[in-house]
Amino acid sequence: MALATVSAIFLRWLPQHGFPIMLLFAVATGAAAAIYFTQRRRYSASSQGMVKESVDADIPAVFWTAVAGVMLGGLGIGVVLFTS
């Protein structure tokens, strides 16, 4: 939900910073959609792990969320520095 809200904030910046903001919007929206559409599978795996008393960490999900965060940070800094 937070990434969807951030996407809307990025659209608010569109008049000031121009088209590069659409990259930020695309990354945030893509990450939000990926989290939303894989939520049921992750919750199911977690509940099965609780039943079996052995819950494994979802390392790929953490990795890709971190990648999205780093991309948003880097792109955000770049957009603000180079379009202002």
C-alpha angles and dihedrals in degrees: 000000000000092000091051089052091048089052090058091049090052090055088054088060093052097097093050100043104024131211099345087073087070088069090058090046091051094049094047093045092046092050092047091050093048091051093046096047095047095044096095092051092049093048091048091051091048094050091048088050091053091051090051090042091235118098117183123207115251095231097173091054091051091046095051092045089053091048090052091049093050091047092050091049095048095044091045093053091046094050094048095046098043102037100043 
